[in-house]
């Protein structure tokens, strides 16, 4: 008698890899293939639908059929690791970058990267912004060791193509704006977050973005690379005021490890 | 049992409720429909942002049942404790009147296959499910309710009838049963079971909720007909008849209308709930007559 694990592995191979020989050998009754198809359709349709919800602009750019084929292939090779589908779809941009049929649309992966950041912002937990009094209580020596943790809705991404302009034109269904996007206008540096009014996508100057990314990704303040023209205290104050920072830790003087959690 | 008394582990009123889907969040807040409880899929509220804010507001007006689809109680490789923690976080936020999951599996080798997949009805699977129900009830510190599945295949190595399997899970773990009458009908038709016998085998005292939904019918290439539990239409007449038989057998039980595909306007769901409520009311009247 096959074990439960053997049965479940046979089902996985059937549903994702379309090889039902092992599974069908375990089934009673007739027309196994059609019955197994019902499960396979539900699984793959569910995953494609999840990706459609997270990547609507990619879908509009390439069309429903192309998108469904790409999404199904992604679902087969990278099925979800969590039974929490809001988190499913990370890595679809990298998949599209290597997906040969999409090679004629070089900016597609950047649009997907942006849509994933939007998706993360939409579904991020509702973390409260940092209570600033906790920072004020720090000794001067400790301030240099501060390492911030961003609010989970915040992403900083740099893209080779103006994916934000493409995204906006598609969302607004503005064909003229879409036709007017200069694909070769060079890279963009973006900050995506969820605020009271919903998700926002802000374009930043390169230097400003470079500092924001370091601050928001937890580089200790003493270890920041700050271009000369950037006023660091002002930048930090701006991110704090915008509620982008949820907490901080203090790094050891060598910056290699966290020594203390905030209360 | 009085029809107004909830089962242990449930604070859901013995009335007809509806499954709440995103499409109806705003309509529910705008129209305050006279439906005394609603049920949501736990996994849809694990993130932050607007879904939880809507649910918080809707929860202020009526009890909510949390119905999970991703815990995979039948997984051979064990429960995902991180998923249990996510369920617990939603429960702490919503303070649900009841919590339930399915007699099914969907995780193997760390991959989540988003469907309610059928288990072989074996002693091994029964041990696995009972262990996981025990673990879930201990973790969440409350009684959990387990729903019977609808299935399209059966395994040659199954040795236990499904109705005995789910009754055994309830007996061994003390969990309650969420009796999906549509699922019983669908599986009975697909596999040639006797739906009434299925109902008769379930322990009435464990039934804490009933589900009703629509299903579709497909003809297979070999001429066989298969019913698919797609929750995309009204409850059919045969399932309404079986529901009456279930209420006769179990007494009045909180009853939910589910609709997940081609979700219609809220009014359509409410009309289905009204129909279920009429059957619950008849049972209450009959009960009162018997008592007098």
Boltz contact constraints between the chains, C-beta under 6 A:
constraints:
  - contact:
      token1: [A, 1]
      token2: [B, 157]
      max_distance: 6.0
  - contact:
      token1: [A, 4]
      token2: [B, 76]
      max_distance: 6.0
  - contact:
      token1: [A, 4]
      token2: [B, 124]
      max_distance: 6.0
  - contact:
      token1: [A, 4]
      token2: [B, 125]
      max_distance: 6.0
  - contact:
      token1: [A, 5]
      token2: [B, 76]
      max_distance: 6.0
  - contact:
      token1: [A, 7]
      token2: [B, 120]
      max_distance: 6.0
  - contact:
      token1: [A, 8]
      token2: [B, 76]
      max_distance: 6.0
  - contact:
      token1: [A, 8]
      token2: [B, 108]
      max_distance: 6.0
  - contact:
      token1: [A, 9]
      token2: [B, 108]
      max_distance: 6.0
  - contact:
      token1: [A, 12]
      token2: [B, 108]
      max_distance: 6.0
  - contact:
      token1: [A, 15]
      token2: [B, 113]
      max_distance: 6.0
  - contact:
      token1: [A, 26]
      token2: [B, 155]
      max_distance: 6.0
  - contact:
      token1: [A, 27]
      token2: [B, 153]
      max_distance: 6.0
  - contact:
      token1: [A, 28]
      token2: [B, 154]
      max_distance: 6.0
  - contact:
      token1: [A, 28]
      token2: [B, 156]
      max_distance: 6.0
  - contact:
      token1: [A, 29]
      token2: [B, 154]
      max_distance: 6.0
  - contact:
      token1: [A, 30]
      token2: [B, 222]
      max_distance: 6.0
  - contact:
      token1: [A, 31]
      token2: [B, 220]
      max_distance: 6.0
  - contact:
      token1: [A, 31]
      token2: [B, 222]
      max_distance: 6.0
  - contact:
      token1: [A, 31]
      token2: [B, 224]
      max_distance: 6.0
  - contact:
      token1: [A, 34]
      token2: [B, 220]
      max_distance: 6.0
  - contact:
      token1: [A, 35]
      token2: [B, 152]
      max_distance: 6.0
  - contact:
      token1: [A, 35]
      token2: [B, 153]
      max_distance: 6.0
  - contact:
      token1: [A, 38]
      token2: [B, 152]
      max_distance: 6.0
  - contact:
      token1: [A, 38]
      token2: [B, 228]
      max_distance: 6.0
  - contact:
      token1: [A, 39]
      token2: [B, 115]
      max_distance: 6.0
  - contact:
      token1: [A, 42]
      token2: [B, 115]
      max_distance: 6.0
  - contact:
      token1: [A, 43]
      token2: [B, 113]
      max_distance: 6.0
  - contact:
      token1: [A, 43]
      token2: [B, 114]
      max_distance: 6.0
  - contact:
      token1: [A, 43]
      token2: [B, 115]
      max_distance: 6.0
  - contact:
      token1: [A, 46]
      token2: [B, 114]
      max_distance: 6.0
  - contact:
      token1: [A, 79]
      token2: [B, 111]
      max_distance: 6.0
  - contact:
      token1: [A, 80]
      token2: [B, 112]
      max_distance: 6.0
  - contact:
      token1: [A, 81]
      token2: [B, 110]
      max_distance: 6.0
  - contact:
      token1: [A, 83]
      token2: [B, 70]
      max_distance: 6.0
  - contact:
      token1: [A, 83]
      token2: [B, 83]
      max_distance: 6.0
  - contact:
      token1: [A, 83]
      token2: [B, 112]
      max_distance: 6.0
  - contact:
      token1: [A, 84]
      token2: [B, 43]
      max_distance: 6.0
  - contact:
      token1: [A, 84]
      token2: [B, 46]
      max_distance: 6.0
  - contact:
      token1: [A, 86]
      token2: [B, 47]
      max_distance: 6.0
  - contact:
      token1: [A, 122]
      token2: [B, 49]
      max_distance: 6.0
  - contact:
      token1: [A, 123]
      token2: [B, 47]
      max_distance: 6.0
  - contact:
      token1: [A, 124]
      token2: [B, 48]
      max_distance: 6.0
  - contact:
      token1: [A, 125]
      token2: [B, 48]
      max_distance: 6.0
  - contact:
      token1: [A, 126]
      token2: [B, 48]
      max_distance: 6.0
